[in-house]
């Protein structure tokens, strides 16, 4: 029977950053005298990092495919600017604006994906050009000024909370019920994956480790929901994130498309020879990235209640860093959705904790850069060690 230390060593890429996130949270919880884990600060943490997590889900697929997208911050700003003009200056309904914005995001992804997948121009060059193009178009649309405010219904996309159907004063019962339901779903999905592995003869972790892992995950989910229930409940954007994370985790681990993306990133030539239409698949990953960048643009615009020419500036760096810190390989073929989410929260907790402690933006950027470098070094070191 495998010991815990053996299991950790064989899954160090998967669990290393999770342990690092927990350690950093404990450190800042102590250093900030408990401010970090207060419900109001957790809410702020989720709202501040929601658009990074949304884009990290798309960026992970791009990186697993063996490429990168430098334009996501500019695309988010561009879509946010279009949405602002539609709602404020053209008086178009917010729901139609959101639909059109997502379609525009898909079109941008298709535009960039075409050059990468079919014309074979490196994604670094295409998306660098896209970063400049869409930043310039954002300035052109906004004419150098901020546009807002927006209808309250649109603002709730980022700042709203789910309603409580029980009406208990001071405690959000619906949030607790959602936490219980989510825990049951996560355990069921993990059990299903374990049974499928056993069915096809793959090695599985010992049952005691399966129980320990799910007990830890359930405890973390219920603790978070309890803290949120004592404040205003779950933010609307957290529900959106939960749905997206579950969907992308399922697609990447349980579907043919997900397996083909990993195969393409691991060895594109071999994937193509085995019958995978790699250009079409790569094209699809960029379309997907465009849609998620557009959604992130809508979320950040709703949160700020205004569209500005500087919106989304530097987002691409945090998104890419989240994926690499979360265990994605720079050479493609390796990376998990949960890892990207953990990486995004690790960056978010560091930003939030250092801000509470009064550490300047100069040192914050320096520390984040060092963490990114160490994460990639960790990936390269383990890869060389296993060869």
C-alpha positions in Angstrom: 0.0 0.0 0.0 1.3 3.4 -0.9 2.2 5.8 2.0 1.2 9.4 2.0 4.7 10.5 1.3 4.9 8.2 -1.8 1.6 9.5 -3.1 2.7 13.1 -2.6 6.0 12.5 -4.5 4.1 10.9 -7.4 1.6 13.7 -7.5 3.8 16.6 -6.5 2.8 18.7 -9.5 -0.9 18.4 -8.5 -0.6 18.9 -4.8 2.5 21.1 -4.4 0.8 24.4 -5.3 -2.3 23.6 -3.3 -0.1 23.1 -0.2 1.7 26.4 -1.1 -1.7 28.2 -1.3 -2.8 26.9 2.1 0.6 27.8 3.6 0.4 31.4 2.2 -3.2 31.8 3.4 -2.2 30.7 7.0 0.8 33.1 6.9 -1.3 36.1 5.8 -4.1 35.1 8.1 -1.6 35.4 11.0 0.2 38.5 9.7 -3.1 40.4 9.1 -4.6 39.5 12.5 -7.4 37.5 10.9 -8.4 40.0 8.3 -7.7 37.8 5.4 -10.4 35.2 6.1 -13.1 37.6 7.2 -16.2 37.1 5.0 -16.1 40.6 3.6 -12.5 40.2 2.6 -13.1 36.8 1.1 -15.9 38.4 -1.0 -13.5 41.1 -2.1 -10.9 38.5 -3.0 -13.3 36.6 -5.2 -14.6 39.7 -6.9 -11.0 41.0 -7.5 -9.8 37.7 -9.1 -13.0 36.5 -10.8 -12.0 37.7 -14.2 -8.5 36.3 -13.9 -9.9 32.9 -13.1 -12.3 33.1 -16.0 -9.5 33.8 -18.5 -7.2 31.3 -16.8 -9.6 28.5 -17.8 -9.2 29.4 -21.5 -5.5 30.2 -21.2 -4.9 26.7 -19.7 -6.2 25.1 -22.9 -4.1 27.4 -25.0 -1.0 26.5 -23.0 -1.8 22.8 -22.9 -2.0 23.0 -26.7 1.6 24.3 -26.7 0.9 28.0 -27.4 0.2 31.2 -25.5 -2.2 34.2 -25.8 -0.8 37.7 -25.0 -3.9 39.6 -26.1 -6.5 38.6 -23.4 -6.2 41.8 -21.4 -6.7 44.0 -24.4 -9.6 41.8 -25.7 -11.3 42.2 -22.3 -10.8 46.0 -22.4 -12.1 46.1 -26.0 -15.2 44.1 -25.3 -15.9 46.1 -22.1 -15.6 49.3 -24.1 -18.1 48.1 -26.8 -20.5 47.0 -24.0 -20.3 50.4 -22.4 -21.0 52.3 -25.6 -23.9 50.0 -26.4 -25.6 50.4 -23.0 -24.7 54.1 -22.2 -24.6 55.8 -25.6 -26.8 53.6 -27.8 -29.2 52.7 -25.0 -29.2 49.0 -25.9 -30.6 46.5 -23.3 -28.0 45.0 -21.1 -28.9 41.4 -21.9 -28.6 41.9 -25.7 -25.3 43.8 -25.0 -23.9 40.8 -23.2 -24.9 38.4 -26.0 -23.4 40.6 -28.7 -20.2 41.1 -26.5 -19.7 37.3 -26.2 -20.2 36.9 -30.0 -17.6 39.6 -30.6 -15.2 37.7 -28.3 -15.8 34.5 -30.3 -15.1 36.4 -33.5 -11.8 37.8 -32.1 -10.8 34.3 -31.0 -11.6 33.0 -34.5 -9.6 35.8 -36.1 -6.5 35.1 -34.1 -7.0 31.3 -34.2 -7.2 31.3 -38.0 -3.7 32.9 -38.3 -2.2 30.4 -35.8 -4.0 27.2 -36.8 -4.2 27.6 -40.6 -1.6 30.1 -41.7 0.9 28.7 -39.1 2.0 32.1 -37.8 3.4 31.6 -34.2 0.7 32.4 -31.5 3.2 34.7 -29.7 3.4 37.0 -32.8 -0.3 36.8 -33.6 -1.5 37.6 -30.1 1.2 40.2 -29.6 -0.3 41.9 -32.6 -3.7 41.4 -31.2 -2.7 43.0 -27.9 -1.7 46.1 -29.8 -4.7 46.1 -32.2 -7.4 45.7 -29.6 -5.7 48.1 -27.1 -5.7 50.7 -29.9 -9.3 50.0 -30.8 -10.3 50.4 -27.2 -8.7 53.9 -27.1 -10.5 54.7 -30.4 -13.9 53.6 -29.2 -13.7 55.4 -25.8 -12.0 58.5 -27.3 -9.7 58.5 -24.2 -12.5 58.9 -21.7 -14.4 56.7 -19.2 -17.9 55.6 -20.1 -20.5 54.7 -17.5 -22.5 54.1 -15.3 -24.5 51.0 -16.2 -27.9 49.6 -15.4 -28.1 47.9 -12.0 -29.0 44.6 -13.6 -25.7 44.6 -15.4 -23.7 45.6 -12.3 -25.1 42.6 -10.5 -23.1 40.4 -12.8 -20.1 41.2 -10.7 -21.4 42.8 -7.5 -24.7 41.0 -6.9 -25.4 38.1 -4.4 -27.7 35.1 -4.8 -31.0 35.6 -3.0 -31.8 33.6 0.2 -35.1 31.7 -0.2 -35.5 31.1 3.5 -35.2 34.6 4.9 -33.3 33.8 8.1 -32.0 37.1 9.4 -28.2 37.2 9.7 -27.5 33.9 8.1 -27.8 32.9 4.4 -29.3 29.4 4.5 -29.3 29.0 0.7 -25.5 29.3 0.6 -25.2 26.4 3.1 -27.5 24.2 1.0 -25.5 25.1 -2.2 -22.3 24.1 -0.3 -23.8 20.7 0.6 -25.1 20.1 -2.9 -21.7 21.1 -4.4 -19.8 18.7 -2.0 -22.1 15.8 -3.0 -21.5 16.5 -6.7 -17.7 16.7 -6.2 -17.6 13.4 -4.3 -19.8 11.7 -6.9 -17.6 13.0 -9.8 -14.4 11.8 -8.0 -16.0 8.4 -7.3 -17.1 8.1 -10.9 -13.6 8.9 -12.1 -12.2 6.3 -9.7 -14.5 3.6 -10.9 -13.7 4.3 -14.5 -10.0 4.0 -13.8 -10.5 0.7 -12.1 -12.8 -0.5 -15.0 -10.0 0.1 -17.5 -7.3 -1.3 -15.4 -5.6 1.9 -14.4 -3.9 2.3 -11.0 -5.9 4.2 -8.4 -5.0 5.8 -5.1 -5.7 3.8 -2.0 -9.3 4.1 -0.6 -8.1 5.8 2.6 -6.5 8.6 0.5 -9.7 9.0 -1.5 -11.6 9.4 1.7 -9.0 11.9 3.2 -8.9 14.0 0.0 -12.7 14.3 -0.2 -13.1 15.0 3.5 -10.6 17.8 3.1 -12.3 19.2 0.0 -15.8 19.0 1.6 -14.5 20.6 4.8 -13.0 23.5 2.7 -16.2 24.0 0.7 -18.4 24.0 3.8 -16.1 26.3 5.7 -16.1 28.8 2.8 -19.9 28.6 2.5 -20.3 29.0 6.3 -18.2 32.2 6.2 -20.1 33.5 3.2 -23.4 32.7 4.8 -22.6 34.8 7.8 -22.2 37.8 5.5 -24.3 38.2 2.4 -24.1 34.8 0.9 -22.4 33.7 -2.3 -21.7 36.4 -4.9 -23.3 35.9 -8.3 -19.9 35.8 -9.9 -18.8 32.9 -7.6 -21.7 30.8 -8.8 -20.7 31.6 -12.4 -17.1 30.6 -11.6 -18.3 27.3 -10.0 -20.3 26.4 -13.1 -17.4 27.2 -15.4 -14.8 25.4 -13.3 -17.0 22.3 -13.1 -17.7 22.4 -16.8 -14.0 22.8 -17.9 -12.8 20.2 -15.4 -15.3 17.8 -16.9 -14.4 18.6 -20.5 -10.7 18.3 -20.0 -10.8 15.1 -18.0 -13.8 13.2 -19.2 -14.4 14.0 -22.9 -12.7 13.2 -26.2 -12.1 16.8 -27.0 -10.2 17.2 -23.8 -8.0 14.2 -24.4 -7.3 15.4 -27.9 -6.2 18.8 -26.7 -3.7 17.2 -24.3 -2.5 14.8 -27.1 -2.0 17.8 -29.4 0.0 19.6 -26.9 2.1 16.6 -26.0 3.0 15.7 -29.6 1.1 17.5 -32.4 2.5 15.3 -35.2 1.5 12.1 -33.4 -1.9 13.4 -32.7 -2.4 14.4 -36.3 -1.3 11.0 -37.6 -3.7 9.3 -35.2 -6.6 11.2 -36.9 -7.0 14.3 -34.8 -7.8 17.4 -36.9 -5.2 19.5 -35.0 -5.8 22.8 -37.0 -9.5 22.8 -36.2 -8.9 21.8 -32.6 -6.4 24.6 -32.1 -8.7 27.1 -33.8 -11.5 26.0 -31.4 -9.2 26.7 -28.3 -8.7 30.3 -29.5 -12.4 30.8 -30.1 -13.0 29.5 -26.6 -10.3 31.9 -25.3 -12.0 34.8 -27.0 -15.4 34.1 -25.5 -13.9 33.8 -22.0 -11.9 37.0 -22.4 -15.1 38.7 -23.4 -16.9 37.4 -20.4 -14.0 38.6 -18.2 -14.3 42.0 -19.8 -18.0 42.2 -19.0 -17.3 41.1 -15.4 -14.6 43.7 -14.8 -16.6 46.4 -16.5 -19.6 45.6 -14.3 -17.5 45.7 -11.2 -15.9 49.1 -11.9 -19.3 50.4 -13.3 -17.3 52.1 -16.0 -15.2 51.3 -19.0 -11.8 52.9 -19.2 -9.0 52.9 -21.7 -6.6 51.3 -19.1 -9.0 48.5 -18.2 -7.4 45.0 -18.5 -3.9 46.4 -18.5 -1.5 43.6 -17.4 -4.2 41.0 -17.0 -2.5 38.7 -19.5 0.5 38.5 -17.1 -1.6 37.4 -14.1 -3.5 34.9 -16.3 -0.4 33.3 -17.8 1.3 33.3 -14.3 -1.8 31.6 -12.8 -1.6 28.7 -15.3 2.2 28.2 -14.9 2.1 28.5 -11.1 -0.8 26.0 -11.1 1.3 23.3 -12.7 0.9 23.8 -16.5 4.0 23.0 -18.5 5.6 25.6 -20.7 6.2 22.9 -23.4 2.5 21.9 -23.5 0.5 18.7 -22.9 0.4 19.1 -19.1 -1.9 21.2 -16.8 -5.2 20.9 -14.9 -8.1 23.2 -14.5 -8.0 23.0 -10.7 -4.3 23.8 -10.9 -5.0 27.0 -12.9 -7.7 28.0 -10.3 -5.3 27.4 -7.4 -2.6 29.4 -9.2 -5.0 32.3 -9.7 -6.1 32.3 -6.1 -2.4 32.0 -5.0 -1.7 35.2 -6.9 -4.9 36.8 -5.6 -4.1 35.9 -1.9 -0.6 37.3 -2.3 -1.9 40.6 -3.8 -4.6 40.9 -1.2 -2.4 40.0 1.8 0.4 42.3 0.8 -2.0 45.1 0.2 -3.5 44.7 3.7 0.1 44.7 5.1 0.8 47.9 3.2 3.5 46.5 0.9 4.0 48.7 -2.1 3.1 47.7 -5.7 6.9 47.6 -6.5 7.6 44.8 -4.1 4.3 43.1 -5.0 5.4 42.8 -8.6 8.9 41.7 -7.6 7.5 38.9 -5.4 5.0 37.7 -8.0 7.8 37.5 -10.6 10.0 35.4 -8.3 7.1 33.1 -7.5 6.4 32.6 -11.3 10.1 31.9 -11.9 10.3 29.4 -9.1 7.1 27.6 -10.3 8.5 27.2 -13.8 11.9 26.1 -12.4 10.0 23.5 -10.3 8.3 22.2 -13.5 11.6 21.9 -15.4 13.5 20.4 -12.4 10.9 17.6 -12.0 10.7 16.9 -15.7 14.5 16.6 -15.9 14.5 14.4 -12.8 12.0 12.0 -14.3 14.0 11.6 -17.5 
